[in-house]
């Protein structure tokens, strides 16, 4: 039990590890992004892990790589968190009506992610796509059963879920089950799908937003200056001089006689 706890802490599973640099890294993406940060931050990817609780596949590393490509809002949870994911999906759409949502399942959580996708479509949530990496446990044609874009990424030696097909069926060569999530091709495929989701972000026009004036009243127009007003006042205009407030404190000059040698 102690060894398992140590492995969880070292691996950084669940809420132990948090990428607090995700937003700052997304401002300077390593991949080419045709959309500004404001639009990219409207795309939410909900990743779910299967039975790899010790993080041999490095799903947290995949989250960090996607943040570096310009998309920081990547969720990560285990297969037991399906109900929390569903509540969080509804909260995101309620708080941000222009948000776009993607789902990703790795390994033995295909049935959970598929059920979550069907619930999202039933409730008319803005689901743009579902991604499965080495799926297992479900055999069907998603093109006829799921009315959204689906991408299935497999390693060459993976034998689970061979009967599952989607809109895109990709096999990443020279990989195995634990290396396919962080393969550069996998990151590129997911980044492409997130960019397609960003193209559907609805940007509201700012023309109807009321704006306050910079000043409460317009600045007065400067009046022309008469050159005569720039001349010094005549001597009889002594009232223009400020009076001394304390006359007794006025110090008069003192003349000290200097003796001359005889």
Protein Blocks (a to p, Z undefined) as FASTA:
>chain_A
ZZmmmmmmmnopajlbccfklmmmmmmcfbdcfbdfklmmmpccddddfklmnomnommm
mmmmmmmnopabccdddfklmmmmmmmmmmmmmmmmmbccddddehjllmmmmmmmmmmm
mnopacfbdcdehiehiacdfklmmgcdddddddfklcghklpccfbdcddehiafklmm
mgmklmmmmmmmmmmmmmmpccddfklpccddfbfbdcdddddddfklmpccdfklmmlp
ccdfblmlpccdddddddddZZ
